[in-house]
Amino acid sequence: MREAGGLVSQAHGLIGRMIEPGVTTGQIDEAVERLFDEHGATPLFKGVPGKVPFPSVCCISINEQVVHVFQGRAALRRETS
């Protein structure tokens, strides 16, 4: 549990460093997948059965999106309010 938690903490740090306008959720997902591969870790979400097997390592929701959104081309942007 401690080892898995440490790896998840590393993934959160990686994601935090990547968050900036123009970065896509797909790019973040790919980076986390590489990190997990480097450590021989098995991602929890990827391949979960369903009508379409879940294709992503991460589960990233932007603002009002519902959880468990497939990652891809959605680019992060600076909020304008």
C-alpha positions as CSV (number, residue, x, y, z in Angstrom):
1,M,0.0,0.0,0.0
2,R,2.8,2.4,0.9
3,E,4.6,1.7,-2.4
4,A,1.4,2.2,-4.4
5,G,0.6,5.4,-2.5
6,G,4.0,6.7,-3.2
7,L,3.6,6.1,-6.9
8,V,0.2,7.7,-7.0
9,S,1.8,10.7,-5.2
10,Q,4.4,10.9,-7.9
11,A,1.7,10.8,-10.6
12,H,-0.1,13.7,-8.8
13,G,3.1,15.7,-8.8
14,L,3.7,14.9,-12.5
15,I,0.1,16.0,-13.3
16,G,0.5,19.2,-11.3
17,R,3.6,20.1,-13.2
18,M,1.9,19.5,-16.5
19,I,-1.2,21.6,-15.9
20,E,-1.1,24.6,-18.1
21,P,-3.1,26.0,-21.0
22,G,-2.8,24.0,-24.2
23,V,-1.9,20.7,-22.6
24,T,-4.4,18.0,-23.4
25,T,-5.9,15.4,-21.1
26,G,-4.5,12.8,-23.5
27,Q,-1.0,14.1,-23.0
28,I,-1.4,14.0,-19.2
29,D,-2.7,10.4,-19.5
30,E,0.2,9.3,-21.7
31,A,2.7,10.8,-19.2
32,V,1.1,9.0,-16.2
33,E,1.0,5.7,-18.2
34,R,4.8,6.1,-18.9
35,L,5.4,6.7,-15.2
36,F,3.4,3.6,-14.3
37,D,5.2,1.5,-16.9
38,E,8.6,2.6,-15.6
39,H,7.6,1.3,-12.2
40,G,5.9,-1.9,-13.5
41,A,2.6,-0.7,-12.1
42,T,-0.8,-1.8,-13.4
43,P,-3.3,1.1,-13.9
44,L,-6.6,0.5,-12.2
45,F,-9.0,2.1,-14.9
46,K,-7.4,1.1,-18.2
47,G,-9.2,-1.8,-19.8
48,V,-12.2,-1.9,-17.4
49,P,-14.9,-3.8,-19.3
50,G,-18.0,-2.0,-20.5
51,K,-19.7,-1.2,-23.7
52,V,-16.3,0.2,-24.7
53,P,-13.4,-0.9,-22.4
54,F,-12.0,2.2,-20.6
55,P,-9.1,3.3,-22.7
56,S,-7.3,5.6,-20.3
57,V,-5.0,5.3,-17.3
58,C,-6.3,8.5,-15.7
59,C,-9.7,9.7,-14.9
60,I,-9.5,13.4,-15.6
61,S,-12.6,15.6,-15.4
62,I,-12.4,19.3,-16.4
63,N,-14.8,21.7,-14.6
64,E,-18.4,20.5,-15.1
65,Q,-17.6,17.2,-16.8
66,V,-18.8,14.0,-15.2
67,V,-16.3,11.7,-13.8
68,H,-14.8,8.8,-15.9
69,V,-14.5,10.9,-19.1
70,F,-12.3,9.4,-21.8
71,Q,-9.0,11.3,-22.2
72,G,-8.1,12.8,-25.5
73,R,-8.0,16.1,-27.3
74,A,-9.6,18.3,-24.6
75,A,-7.0,21.1,-24.0
76,L,-6.7,22.8,-20.7
77,R,-7.3,26.6,-20.9
78,R,-7.1,29.5,-18.5
79,E,-10.5,30.3,-16.9
80,T,-11.9,33.6,-18.0
81,S,-14.3,35.2,-15.6
